[in-house]
Amino acid sequence: MEINVLKPTEQNEAEILIVGLSRHPENAEGWETVEERFDGRLAGWIKDGLSFDPQSLSIYPTLKGDIPRVMFVGIGDRKKMTEDDLRRSFGIAGKQLIKEKIHYAAIHVASFKNGEVNSGQVAHLAAEGIQMGAYRFADYKTGSNEVDHRLESLGFLTDEPSDAVRQAAFVGTVHAEAVNEARTLVNMPANILTPTAMAEYAQELGEAYGFETDILGRSEIEELGMGALLAVNQGSVEEPRLIVMKYKATDSFESPLALVGKGITFDTGGYSLKPKDGIVGMKGDMGGAAAVLGAMRVIGELKPAKDVVAIIASTDNMVSGNAFKPDDVITSMSGKTIEILNTDAEGRLVLADAVTYAKQLGASQVVDVATLTGGVIVALGKDKTGVLTNDDAFYGSLQDVSKKTGEFIWQLPLTENDKKRLRKSDVADLNNSPGRDGHMIFGGGFVGEFVGDTPWIHLDIAGTSHADAAHDLGPQGGTGAMVRTLALFVEKLGDDL
């Protein structure tokens, strides 16, 4: 995405100008430069009903100047407008830009500012929101004559120093592009995005950004003793992959943060088979892996000061004569034995080995992210990510970041009684499914059994990784949940060093 920063009075080749319209717009900074484009008629049009309702859109032809049309974006009461409100407004604008087949749009920065949102934030939110809203999945249909349309340039009209505005817009663009790539991964069918294909994508990402990348196949996974990951893979004809990417912000690479993603490319449930309505959409069970890969793209672009190791355990979970079964007892990489009560509780198994490996690599903090349980949807709905943690201060830092990105997270309790139920088995150290009650807590709590005292956060994105319908920031399908929050969290940890 090309980014331009110009003065409001400079010659501009944009096809449309995006302007924030609030109650009493005449109080907005620089409003006279907008009015000039309408030869004095704008005030009357506003009085006659041009809408300033939040997230409304109105497109008018200009009467003067070099930009032929203006898109007014309603922002309601300017004083009450939040960053998330503005991001969503820009998302709606991004959708309309694609419908209008716009290649180059300009943003009148001052019209979106208030006491809480400055020019740099407007530029960031505009670049981020517009590109997320404009996202479309390139599907596999044949015979279409429709030309693929893309927004190619964004211009920011402001009298403020251009370097800061350009950098803020660049960061917003990086965030949006990473989210959109994660969405594409989630939307890809499992016969195309296999564990091998995911590993190849990670390898290309590592080469692009200079990550030290290791792709471990079955033999290496067997040598590591990852019995939990291997058990889930047992019924598949697809090879498992353990993807390891190291971002070295320091030469010593000591005490990195581990980002651990669940990479189940398709989940049948195994012998605990999912019903026909529940099995459709299981191509997206690698949403945690997509979130980690998206975050690593941002990290590669922006180069924060924090060392990071990304680990993704990838396989599909299939049914066959070789598949693992309820009542099996398996041995994880940690040496802990696990009684299998539910083969559809497979994500926590692959994460168990992945977080164990993260600790072996010296991780001082662990964040795992996974489409782990339907229970999180029952508890919190589809618009909230569920959280477990063993370190409230560590979680508090992530929560602060999530408020900035507009990705709602909510902590659930993990009690000693919950842990006792996970450890209840006549034949093994742990069982992988104590019951349907508290399902989200048991799923994440199981992973916690392999983390120990290492500061840890578990993010269950089963509800937030997929949108059932189009929304302000994108279409139906993969959402790229947690990409921006994870990336900004790494940046914050680096700034605190």
Secondary structure, DSSP 8 states (H G I E B T S, - for coil): -EEEEE-TTS----SEEEEEEESSGGGSTTHHHHHGGGTT-HHHHHHTT---STT-EEEEE-SSSS--EEEEEEEESGGG--HHHHHHHHHHHHHHHHHTT-SEEEEEGGGG--SS--HHHHHHHHHHHHHHHT--------S---------EEEEE-SS-HHHHHHHHHHHHHHHHHHHHHHHHHHS-TTTS-HHHHHHHHHHHHHHHT-EEEEE-HHHHHHHT-HHHHHHHTT-SS--EEEEEEE-SSSS--S-EEEEEEEEEEE--TTS---HHHHTTGGGTTHHHHHHHHHHHHHHHH--SS-EEEEEEEEEE--STTS--TT-EEE-TTS-EEE-S-TT--HHHHHHHHHHHHHHTT-SEEEEEE---THHHHHH-SS-EEEEES-HHHHHHHHHHHHHHT--EEE----HHHHHHHT--SSSSEES---STTHHHHHHHHHHTTTTTS-EEEEE-TTTSEESS-BTTB-SEE--TTHHHHHHHHHHHHHT-
